[in-house]
Amino acid sequence: DGGITQSPKYLFRKEGQNVTLSCEQNLNHDAMYWYRQDPGQGLRLIYYSQIVNDFQKGDIAEGYSVSREKKESFPLTVTSAQKNPTAFYLCASSIEGLTGNTIYFGEGSWLTVV
Amino acid sequence: QKEVEQNSGPLSVPEGAIASLNCTYSDRVSQSFFWYRQYSGKSPELIMSIYSNGDKEDGRFTAQLNKASQYVSLLIRDSQPSDSATYLCAVNLILTGGGNKLTFGTGTQLKVEL
């Protein structure tokens, strides 16, 4: 089945550790995104990539890094510089249309700092 | 002023009633509009997209867009308990020079009561 796969679903991070969240899509979408959602808040854009080997910072990129070496994959690393990383992380992808992008989401990854 | 505003709710409606969810946006040149449904602990699921002024119907859902008033709404007819969720409004802006920016509201929590 076509879709967006995120792993792991649940992840625990110790203080000072870097962790990487995986995101793979087989929808042949060009653009991929990472959003963060905190309880009771909306989605905030961390990074996005419109094409392989290129990506741009979103609204809250500090403490995060990404790569886009393949069209299908857009992993997110949460570095130790991110001071409050506990959140629900959503990967998304889209195909560009005449009126803009319709974005579809993966199932999400829960990250907790212990 | 927030770019996309929604009343956080909760909005409570009896089963079988019409639920009306509202969203306003600040950028006059926004071009496409989306409604997502998000169950607690799950990722957002696309319900409707709308690009032109007027109404767009899909089953029990109707999206309404008024660009002059910068207002988009979602009506849910014959509300069911399974419709209880948070509904996210998203507004897409095609940027000069290419690219898109999709901005989300914080969501309205809907409760459909038996």
Interface residues (C-beta under 8 A of the other chain):
Chain A: A31 G40 Q41 G42 L43 L45 Q50 Q56 L90 S94 E96 T99 G100 N101 T102 I103 Y104 F105 G106 E107 G108
Chain B: V4 S8 Q31 S32 F34 K42 S43 P44 E45 L46 S49 Y51 L88 A90 N92 L93 I94 G98 G99 N100 L102 F104 G105 T106 G107
